[in-house]
């Protein structure tokens, strides 16, 4: 009986060892808690990848909460798999699963004895990311207002196709075009600049949107090959207020999507943003204000 028990124990140990060394896909795992939502972490990982990822490599995304990248750590290439799990409306748990593709077996052996280089490197890299994320969170604020009405207006616009991160740059590139065209032709402005998103590809982080100047409609509007005119009509929407640099105003988009999901409100992921400050004048970005709207899908 004792001999049989010993063999069973040995067989279990052998299977565990085979599983750990040859089947378990990661060398080490790091966890931390962040005081923000998955969308903000997702975008922060992608920005972090530009500085720390293997040059020329692309970050892959299964969905908003699951990403994978290759990171340069010294002379080694590590695979980082990110898993972002919301804890509540303002907090998320982040799990980073790390693998050194060239030294995986040795790393797993070292981890068992608490002498793993990949453990020290992974902790350092993820700690650096967490610190940069916390610094980013101090630079903006999002407040959910709730249900509101999308403002109705007639506007002149330039259609743009950019990345999410390139949205503000596209606006700045075309700000003077719209300003000079409308002012030179004595067109009356009728509100602050805004964008109307036509398509938001969350998988590719790409946007098709109209950069708009609300105006008073007239029969003598100036013509320009890059400028068109359109009206936006009132409709029910979820509203948030954003304070911070307009480069990252999409953080409010994710907050509204989470709010809609938590409250079972069907929405169309085509945000509308209204900007109340001119970034070219500088100043404290936390005093810049934008209103963000996410249209509600009405039931038939």
C-alpha positions as CSV (number, residue, x, y, z in Angstrom):
1,X,0.0,0.0,0.0
2,X,2.8,2.4,0.9
3,X,4.7,1.6,-2.3
4,X,1.5,2.3,-4.3
5,X,1.1,5.6,-2.5
6,X,4.7,6.6,-3.3
7,X,4.2,5.8,-7.0
8,X,1.0,7.9,-7.1
9,X,2.8,10.8,-5.4
10,X,5.7,10.5,-7.9
11,X,3.3,10.4,-10.8
12,X,1.5,13.5,-9.7
13,X,4.7,15.3,-9.1
14,X,6.0,14.3,-12.5
15,X,2.8,15.5,-14.2
16,X,2.9,18.8,-12.3
17,X,6.6,19.3,-13.3
18,X,5.8,18.5,-17.0
19,X,2.8,20.9,-16.9
20,X,4.8,23.7,-15.2
21,X,7.9,23.5,-17.4
22,X,6.4,22.5,-20.7
23,X,2.7,23.4,-20.8
24,X,2.3,26.4,-18.6
25,X,2.8,29.2,-21.1
26,X,4.2,31.9,-18.8
27,X,7.4,32.3,-16.8
28,X,6.1,34.9,-14.3
29,X,2.9,36.9,-13.5
30,X,2.6,40.4,-12.0
31,X,-0.6,41.8,-10.6
32,X,-1.6,45.3,-9.5
33,X,-4.7,47.4,-8.9
34,X,-5.3,50.6,-10.8
35,X,-7.8,53.4,-9.9
36,X,-9.2,53.7,-13.4
37,X,-11.3,51.8,-16.0
38,X,-10.1,49.3,-18.6
39,X,-10.4,51.7,-21.5
40,X,-7.9,54.1,-20.0
41,X,-5.5,51.3,-19.2
42,X,-5.8,49.8,-22.7
43,X,-4.8,53.1,-24.3
44,X,-2.0,53.6,-21.8
45,X,-0.5,50.2,-22.6
46,X,-0.5,51.1,-26.3
47,X,1.3,54.4,-25.6
48,X,3.8,52.6,-23.3
49,X,4.5,50.0,-26.1
50,X,5.8,52.8,-28.3
51,X,8.6,53.4,-25.9
52,X,9.2,49.9,-24.6
53,X,8.0,47.5,-27.3
54,X,10.3,45.7,-29.7
55,X,11.0,48.3,-32.5
56,X,8.7,47.7,-35.4
57,X,6.4,45.3,-33.5
58,X,2.7,45.9,-33.2
59,X,0.6,45.4,-30.1
60,X,-2.2,42.9,-30.7
61,X,-5.6,43.2,-29.1
62,X,-8.1,40.4,-28.6
63,X,-10.6,42.9,-27.1
64,X,-10.4,46.0,-24.9
65,X,-9.3,44.0,-21.9
66,X,-6.8,41.6,-23.5
67,X,-3.6,42.7,-25.2
68,X,-0.3,41.1,-26.1
69,X,3.0,42.8,-27.0
70,X,6.7,42.0,-27.2
71,X,8.9,44.2,-25.0
72,X,12.7,44.8,-25.0
73,X,14.2,44.1,-21.6
74,X,17.9,44.5,-21.8
75,X,19.1,42.1,-24.5
76,X,16.0,39.8,-24.2
77,X,12.6,39.9,-25.8
78,X,9.7,39.3,-23.4
79,X,6.2,38.5,-24.3
80,X,3.7,40.5,-22.2
81,X,0.0,39.4,-22.1
82,X,-2.2,42.0,-20.4
83,X,-5.5,41.1,-18.8
84,X,-7.6,44.0,-17.5
85,X,-10.5,43.1,-15.2
86,X,-12.8,45.8,-13.8
87,X,-13.4,45.5,-10.0
88,X,-15.9,48.3,-9.8
89,X,-16.8,51.5,-11.7
90,X,-13.5,53.2,-10.9
91,X,-11.0,50.4,-10.2
92,X,-9.4,47.6,-12.3
93,X,-7.1,44.7,-11.6
94,X,-4.3,44.3,-14.1
95,X,-2.6,41.0,-14.7
96,X,0.6,40.8,-16.8
97,X,1.8,37.3,-17.8
98,X,5.4,37.4,-18.9
99,X,7.4,34.9,-21.0
100,X,11.1,35.1,-22.1
101,X,10.8,33.1,-25.3
102,X,14.5,32.3,-25.4
103,X,15.1,31.4,-21.7
104,X,11.7,30.1,-20.6
105,X,12.8,26.8,-19.0
106,X,15.6,28.4,-17.1
107,X,13.4,31.2,-15.9
108,X,10.8,28.7,-14.5
109,X,13.5,26.8,-12.7
110,X,14.9,30.0,-11.2
111,X,11.4,31.2,-10.1
112,X,11.0,28.0,-8.0
113,X,14.1,29.0,-6.0
114,X,13.4,32.8,-5.8
115,X,16.4,33.7,-7.9
116,X,14.8,34.6,-11.2
117,X,16.0,37.5,-13.4
118,X,12.7,37.5,-15.3
119,X,10.9,38.0,-12.0
120,X,13.0,41.1,-11.1
121,X,12.8,42.5,-14.6
122,X,9.0,42.0,-14.9
123,X,8.4,43.6,-11.5
124,X,10.5,46.6,-12.5
125,X,8.9,47.0,-15.9
126,X,5.3,46.7,-14.7
127,X,6.0,49.0,-11.7
128,X,7.3,51.6,-14.1
129,X,4.1,51.3,-16.2
130,X,1.9,51.6,-13.1
131,X,3.7,54.7,-12.0
132,X,3.3,56.3,-15.5
133,X,-0.4,55.3,-15.5
134,X,-0.9,57.0,-12.1
135,X,0.9,60.1,-13.3
136,X,-1.5,60.1,-16.4
137,X,-4.5,59.8,-14.2
138,X,-3.6,63.1,-12.4
139,X,-3.8,64.9,-15.8
140,X,-7.5,64.6,-16.5
141,X,-10.9,64.1,-14.9
142,X,-14.1,62.6,-16.2
143,X,-17.6,63.2,-14.6
144,X,-20.6,61.3,-15.8
145,X,-23.6,63.6,-16.0
146,X,-26.2,61.0,-17.2
147,X,-28.9,61.3,-19.8
148,X,-29.1,64.5,-21.8
149,X,-29.9,65.8,-25.2
150,X,-27.4,66.0,-28.0
151,X,-27.2,69.7,-29.1
152,X,-28.7,70.6,-32.4
153,X,-26.7,72.9,-34.8
154,X,-25.7,73.6,-38.3
155,X,-22.0,73.4,-38.9
156,X,-19.1,73.8,-41.3
157,X,-16.7,70.8,-41.1
158,X,-13.7,69.0,-42.4
159,X,-13.8,65.3,-42.6
160,X,-10.8,63.6,-41.0
161,X,-9.5,60.0,-40.7
162,X,-6.9,59.6,-37.9
163,X,-5.9,57.4,-35.0
164,X,-7.6,58.0,-31.6
165,X,-4.3,59.5,-30.4
166,X,-4.0,61.6,-33.5
167,X,-7.5,63.2,-33.2
168,X,-6.4,66.4,-31.5
169,X,-3.5,66.8,-34.0
170,X,-6.0,66.5,-36.9
171,X,-8.1,69.2,-35.3
172,X,-5.2,71.6,-34.9
173,X,-4.0,71.0,-38.4
174,X,-7.4,72.2,-39.7
175,X,-8.3,74.8,-37.1
176,X,-6.9,77.8,-39.1
177,X,-8.5,76.6,-42.3
178,X,-11.9,76.7,-40.9
179,X,-11.3,79.9,-38.8
180,X,-9.9,81.9,-41.8
181,X,-12.5,80.7,-44.3
182,X,-15.4,81.6,-42.0
183,X,-14.0,84.9,-40.8
184,X,-13.0,86.1,-44.2
185,X,-16.5,85.4,-45.5
186,X,-18.2,87.0,-42.4
187,X,-19.9,83.8,-41.4
188,X,-21.4,84.0,-37.9
189,X,-20.2,81.4,-35.5
190,X,-22.8,79.8,-33.3
191,X,-21.0,77.9,-30.6
192,X,-17.7,76.3,-29.7
193,X,-15.8,73.8,-32.0
194,X,-16.9,70.2,-31.9
195,X,-16.3,66.8,-33.5
196,X,-18.9,64.3,-34.7
197,X,-17.5,60.8,-34.9
198,X,-18.8,58.9,-37.9
199,X,-17.0,55.6,-37.2
200,X,-14.9,54.4,-34.3
201,X,-12.9,51.2,-34.9
202,X,-12.0,50.1,-31.4
203,X,-10.0,47.2,-32.6
204,X,-7.7,49.4,-34.7
205,X,-8.1,52.6,-32.6
206,X,-9.0,54.5,-35.8
207,X,-11.5,57.3,-36.3
208,X,-13.5,58.8,-39.1
209,X,-14.9,62.1,-37.8
210,X,-16.0,65.6,-38.7
211,X,-14.2,68.5,-37.2
212,X,-16.9,71.2,-37.0
213,X,-17.5,74.9,-36.4
214,X,-21.2,75.6,-35.5
215,X,-22.4,78.5,-37.7
216,X,-25.6,80.4,-38.5
217,X,-26.9,79.0,-41.7
218,X,-27.2,81.4,-44.7
219,X,-27.6,81.4,-48.4
220,X,-24.1,82.6,-49.1
221,X,-21.8,80.1,-47.5
222,X,-18.2,80.0,-48.7
223,X,-17.1,77.1,-50.9
224,X,-13.9,75.2,-50.4
225,X,-12.8,71.8,-51.6
226,X,-12.1,70.5,-48.1
227,X,-15.0,72.1,-46.3
228,X,-18.6,70.9,-46.2
229,X,-21.8,71.8,-44.4
230,X,-24.2,69.7,-42.4
231,X,-26.8,69.7,-39.5
232,X,-26.8,67.6,-36.4
233,X,-30.2,67.0,-34.9
234,X,-31.2,66.7,-31.2
235,X,-31.4,63.2,-29.8
236,X,-31.1,61.5,-26.4
237,X,-27.6,60.8,-25.4
238,X,-25.4,59.9,-22.4
239,X,-23.3,62.9,-21.3
240,X,-20.0,63.3,-19.6
241,X,-17.8,66.3,-18.8
242,X,-14.1,66.0,-19.4
243,X,-11.3,68.2,-18.0
244,X,-7.8,67.8,-19.4
245,X,-5.8,67.8,-22.6
246,X,-8.0,67.1,-25.6
247,X,-5.6,64.5,-26.9
248,X,-6.9,62.1,-24.3
249,X,-10.6,63.1,-24.2
250,X,-11.4,59.6,-25.5
251,X,-11.0,58.5,-21.8
252,X,-14.5,59.9,-21.4
253,X,-15.8,57.7,-24.3
254,X,-14.7,54.6,-22.4
255,X,-16.3,55.9,-19.2
256,X,-19.6,56.4,-21.0
257,X,-19.5,53.0,-22.6
258,X,-18.9,51.4,-19.2
259,X,-21.8,53.5,-17.7
260,X,-24.1,52.4,-20.6
261,X,-23.1,48.7,-20.0
262,X,-23.7,48.9,-16.2
263,X,-27.1,50.5,-16.7
264,X,-28.2,48.4,-19.7
265,X,-28.5,51.5,-22.0
266,X,-28.0,50.7,-25.7
267,X,-25.7,53.3,-27.2
268,X,-24.2,54.1,-30.6
269,X,-20.4,54.2,-30.2
270,X,-20.1,57.4,-32.3
271,X,-19.2,60.2,-29.7
272,X,-19.8,63.9,-30.1
273,X,-17.4,66.2,-28.4
274,X,-17.9,70.0,-27.7
275,X,-14.7,71.9,-26.8
276,X,-14.9,75.0,-24.7
277,X,-11.2,76.0,-24.6
278,X,-8.6,76.9,-27.3
279,X,-5.5,74.7,-26.6
280,X,-3.3,77.2,-28.6
281,X,-3.8,79.7,-25.8
282,X,-2.1,77.2,-23.4
283,X,-2.8,77.3,-19.6
284,X,-3.6,74.5,-17.2
285,X,-5.1,71.7,-19.2
286,X,-7.1,70.6,-16.2
287,X,-9.1,73.7,-16.6
288,X,-9.9,72.8,-20.2
289,X,-13.5,71.6,-20.6
290,X,-15.2,69.4,-23.1
291,X,-18.7,67.9,-23.1
292,X,-18.9,64.4,-24.4
293,X,-22.1,62.8,-25.8
294,X,-22.8,59.2,-26.7
295,X,-26.1,58.8,-28.6
296,X,-28.7,56.4,-27.1
297,X,-30.1,53.9,-29.5
298,X,-33.9,54.2,-29.4
299,X,-36.0,51.1,-29.4
300,X,-38.3,50.7,-32.4
